[in-house]
Structure formats: C-alpha cells, structure tokens
Amino acid sequence: MGMTVGERQALVDSQFGICPLCLRPDPEHVDHDHRTGRVRGALRFNCNAALGHSRDDPALMRRAIGYVEGNSWKPKLVAPGVYLLPS
C-alpha cells in the first residue's frame, strides 16, 4: 500500500521541509523499515540510499561513524585465531 501525494506532503511538512539526516531542504523519498514496513520519514536520495546500503544495521553505521571520525577499526588478538572486535 503506497502513500498518496497528500500524505507524503504532510510527512515532509511535519519535518519542516528538511531531510532529518542531512538537514537540506526538499526530501523526496519516503523511507521505511524493511522489516516492519513502518514509514520513518522522508529523506533526500543520498540519505535514503546510505541507509539502504547499510541494510539499516546500527552496528555497521556506528562503525562507519567511527571510521569517518578517524577512529581505526582494529580487532585485538586475544588468543591464536581469536579476535576481540571493537564495540
């Protein structure tokens, strides 16, 4: 079941006409949770694509944030062949 043009516009208006991720105007793409189908908001194309490419995985997104902020991702060797992954 899709949204009507009016429902989509109401969603965009409820966000004051901006994308909640990049804070730029004119979000055009309705974003939804792929597991539940619940609509989360309206995003700009690149922001919607970024969530899709990350498969809505919060752990992956946190690692990406750390990476972009310059925090190296380095697992710690705790035993031969056993690594402790950073959280």
Secondary structure as the mmCIF struct_conf table of DSSP 4:
data_model
#
loop_
_struct_conf.conf_type_id
_struct_conf.id
_struct_conf.beg_label_comp_id
_struct_conf.beg_label_asym_id
_struct_conf.beg_label_seq_id
_struct_conf.end_label_comp_id
_struct_conf.end_label_asym_id
_struct_conf.end_label_seq_id
HELX_RH_AL_P HELX_RH_AL_P1 VAL A 5 SER A 14
TURN_TY1_P TURN_TY1_P1 GLN A 15 GLY A 17
STRN STRN1 ILE A 18 ILE A 18
TURN_TY1_P TURN_TY1_P2 PRO A 20 CYS A 22
STRN STRN2 PRO A 25 PRO A 25
STRN STRN3 HIS A 29 HIS A 32
TURN_TY1_P TURN_TY1_P3 HIS A 34 THR A 36
STRN STRN4 VAL A 39 LEU A 43
HELX_RH_AL_P HELX_RH_AL_P2 PHE A 45 HIS A 53
TURN_TY1_P TURN_TY1_P4 SER A 54 ASP A 56
HELX_RH_AL_P HELX_RH_AL_P3 PRO A 58 VAL A 68
TURN_TY1_P TURN_TY1_P5 GLU A 69 GLY A 70
HELX_LH_PP_P HELX_LH_PP_P1 PRO A 75 PRO A 75
STRN STRN5 LYS A 76 ALA A 79
TURN_TY1_P TURN_TY1_P6 PRO A 80 GLY A 81
STRN STRN6 VAL A 82 LEU A 84
HELX_LH_PP_P HELX_LH_PP_P2 LEU A 85 PRO A 86
#
